[in-house]
Amino acid sequence: MGIQDIIEGKKQWRAHVARVKALPPDYRIVYKEMQKYLFKVGPVDLPDGPLLPGIVDFFEEGAAAGKGVVELIGTDVAAFCDDLIKDSRTYADVYQESLTRAPGAAEE
């Protein structure tokens, strides 16, 4: 990863954060909670993947339609997040795989 990649990544992240800040307050609060939850249990490719920008897209559409955030995702944020990542490889999966490897096996 070169310096240009790092700079481009920062630009993309700042643009993402600006989109989040433009959301209505209730959407922002729920997004932040979802982000915290996903960074704890989420997929391995979360920082570089399409999940977080996809959530912002979904929230922007909901806000534009005049819907409340609870109408979109329900009252259980964790369950909604779990449903989003149900088919993704998570850090918990990586950890479980490391535990099930035979002792002394070479790391990949």
N, C-alpha and C positions, 0 to 999 in steps of 0.2 A: 504494500500500500504506500503510494507516494504522497508527497505533500499536497499535490493537486487533488487527490482523492479525499484527503482529510478536509481540505478547504471546501470542496463541493459538498461533502457530507454535512459540514457545519451550516452551509447555506441552506441546504434542504431541511435540516432540523429547525433552523430559525424560521423558515417559511411555514413549517408545520406548526410551530408554537404560535406564530402570528394568527394562523387560522383558528387554533383552539381559543385564543384570547378574543377572537371576534364572535365566538358563540355566545348565546344567551347565558346568564349566570347559572341556571339550573343544569344546563347541558355541560358547562365547564366543570362544575362540581362532580357530576357523574363521570365525565371523561377522566378527570384526575384520579378518581377512585378506581376506575377501570385500568388506567395506566399503572397505578401502584400494584394492583392485583396481578396484572399480566406480567409485569417485570419480576414478580416473585415466582409465579408458577407457569409463566407463558412459554410460548414456543422458542426454540433455539434461535430462529431467524427473526425474532421480534424487532430488534433495532433496525435491520435492513429490509425487512419484509413489508408487504402491503397492508398488514393488519391495522396498524394505528392510523395511517392515512385513510384507509377504508372506513374506519369508525368515524373519523371527522367528516368524510363525505356523507355518510349515513345521517349523522347529526345535523349537518348543514341542510340536507334535504328535509328532515323532520321539522327543523326550525322554520324553514321557508314555507312549509305546509301548515304552519301554525299549531303543530302538535307538541304536547309536553313530552319531556324525555321519558317519563314513566309510561306513557302510551306506547313508546317505541320499544323499550327494553323490558318493561315490567318492573316489579319491585325488588327483585333479587339480582343485583349486579353480578355477583360471583357466578350464579347459574348461567346468566347470559354470556359471560366471558368464557365459562367452561364449554358452552355450546359452540362458541366461535372457534375454539382451539381443539375441539374433540378429535380431529384427524391429524393434528400437528405433532411433531416430535418435540417434547418439552424437556426442560432441564431435569425434571423428575425422572423421565425415561432414561436420560443419559446416566443419571446417578444409579438407577436400578440396574442398568446394563453393567455398570462398573462393579456392582456388588455381586452379580451373578457370574462374572468371569472367573475362570479357574485361577487359584492363587499361583503366582509366578508366570502367568501368561503375559506375553509381550503386548505392550500398548500399541495401538494402531497409529 
